[in-house]
Amino acid sequence: MTRHPLTVAVVGATGVVGRTMIQILAEREFPVGQLRLMASGRSAGRTVSIDGQSHDIVEATGDAFDGVDIALFSAGADISHELAPQAVARGATVIDNSSAWRMEPTIPLVVSQVNPDDLEGHPGIIANPNCSTMQLVPVLMAIRDSVGIERVVVDTYQAVSGTGADAIAEFEGQIRAHVSGEPKQAKVYPHPIAFNALPQVDVFLDNGYTKEEWKVVSESRKILHLPELRVSCTAVRVPVFVSHSEAVHVETREPLSPERARQLFAAVDGVVIQDDPSTSTYPLAAEAAGSDDIFVGRVRQDPSIEGGRGLAFWVVSDNLRKGAATNAVQIAEELVRRDWVQSATARGARPYGGVLTPEPVGATSEAQA
């Protein structure tokens, strides 16, 4: 990757994911010449220290993107809808972590090790997938490319950090209340999350699924280029600070043994196998936190599907890093590596055009992440 310094903006720099983006840019030594940290007017004027240097937080406005090469957005769908086109109009390429652009037919939705070629035709905006989708599709890709996929059923067990700083604080407060024998207060979620499991992540759609569940369905189809893939998801919020876990059941087109599946998964960049039942070795949320890898274990045959075409496994990944911030930075790295930072129009490339399936009633106004 070229070391030509770039002007990089982080929008939502004071949020949980925004702060993680800043950290990962430094960890991966991304060629940042100038770093612009942006947030709402409430946070403008604050100063943060990064690697011993002070950086001022500026208000995120259209004019603030003058001269920006790459803008990493993590400020919610409303802000992205408003500001991303303004950033693009000023020459920036936006990598957006919200749900604002994911299902737009002309916007590539990218996981770095699955469909980086989709970046070539980007129109100046690139969508980062939902964190639950992010850790799932690299594993599904390995199956797709080997034996094909007929159907996927996934149940997610999602950490409170996926909702943001307020949810983390509320979870901590509920733990303290439990220890002191006081009532647990719930404002972020409809019920207390401490010592609980909530089978609702985001709001419900008219088809009975939540928005979070339908994101996994629709985003997986788009990223894997399988618009007719049969997918069902149940998303559950659990009392974990960081890292989402998923129980996945896949019906394959051709037989696939657990042994072969482990080999296929391990060959995917960023996927690590932890699977030894004799020593109770399997992926754990607490151990995945702080890592950029996707961990897979409990790989076994699903006997409910005949002919050796059923597979069950467990997937865990840090939802703040690979599930959000790291993938955004990896996309930026890929753009620099391939010299695709500018939009397809500016480079004379063929515009991106995805093939999508219609969403159910009520899914048009997605949540923020």
C-alpha positions, 0 to 999 in steps of 0.5 A, a space after each residue: 500500500 502506498 505511503 502517500 499521506 491522505 487527509 482522513 476524516 472520522 465523523 462521529 469521532 466521540 462515539 464508541 465506534 468512532 473512537 475505535 476507528 481512530 485507534 485502528 487507523 493508528 494501529 494499522 499505520 494507515 497513511 494519514 497525513 491529516 486527521 480531521 475529527 468531526 462530531 455534532 455541534 455539542 462536541 465541537 471544540 473538545 480536544 482529544 489526545 491521540 498518540 501524544 498529539 492534541 486534536 480538536 473536534 470540529 462540527 460535521 458540516 459540508 464545508 468541513 470536508 474540503 480537501 478530505 480524501 477518505 471520510 469514515 462515517 459512524 454517526 447514524 443514518 440521518 447524519 450519513 444521509 445528510 452529509 455523505 453526499 456533501 462530502 462526495 461533492 467535495 471530492 471525498 470518498 465516504 465509507 459509511 458504517 450506518 444503515 443509510 446506504 447499504 441496500 441502495 442498488 448503486 452503493 457497494 456493500 463490502 466486507 474486505 475479504 469477501 467482495 473487495 472487487 465491488 469497490 471498483 465501481 463505487 460512486 463515492 460512497 461505500 457501505 459498511 455492513 451490519 456487525 452481525 452480517 460482517 462476521 457471518 459472511 466470510 464463513 459463508 463465502 467459504 462454503 459458497 465457493 466450495 459446495 454451494 449454499 441452499 439455506 442459512 439459519 442464524 441466531 445471534 447473541 449480541 453485545 450491548 456495545 452494539 447499541 452504543 455508550 448509553 447501553 454500556 452505561 445502563 448495563 453497568 448501572 443495572 449490575 450495580 443495582 443488582 449487587 446493591 439490591 435495588 431495582 434495575 432501570 431500563 431506558 435504552 432497551 425495553 427491559 433490563 439487559 443485566 442477567 437477561 436475554 432479550 429476543 429483540 434487537 431494534 424494532 419489529 417489522 410487519 413480517 414479525 422480524 426485527 430490523 436487525 434480523 432483516 439486515 442479516 437476511 438482505 445484507 448477506 444476499 447482497 454481499 455474497 451475490 446470492 439474491 435468492 439465498 434463503 436466510 432466516 435470523 433471530 437476533 438476541 441481545 445478551 448481557 455481554 459488553 463486547 463481541 457478538 456470537 452466532 449459532 449458524 446452521 447451513 444447508 449446503 448443495 453438496 455434502 460437506 464434512 466438519 473436517 473439510 469445513 474447518 479447513 475451508 474456514 481456516 483458509 479465509 483471511 482473518 478467520 481462526 478455528 477454535 474447536 476442540 470439544 475434549 478441552 472445552 475449546 471454542 470461541 468465547 466473547 470475552 476472549 474475542 474482544 480486542 481482536 480483529 479476527 473471526 473465531 469459529 468453533 463447534 463445527 459439526 454435522 447437522 443430522 436434520 438434513 440428509 446426505 451430509 448437506 447440513 452443517 452447524 457451527 458457532 461464530 464470534 467476533 468483536 463487534 466494534 472492531 471487525 464488526 465495524 471499525 476495522 472493516 471500514 479501515 480495511 476497505 480504505 486500505 483496499 481503495 488505496 492499494 488498488 488506487 480506487 480512492 476516487 469514484 468510478 466516474 472520476 476514474 472512468 470505471 464502470 459504475 457498481 450496480 447490485 442485484 437486490 431482492 425487495 424488502 418487507 413492509 416496514 423495512 424502509 427506514 432502518 436503524 442507525 447501525 
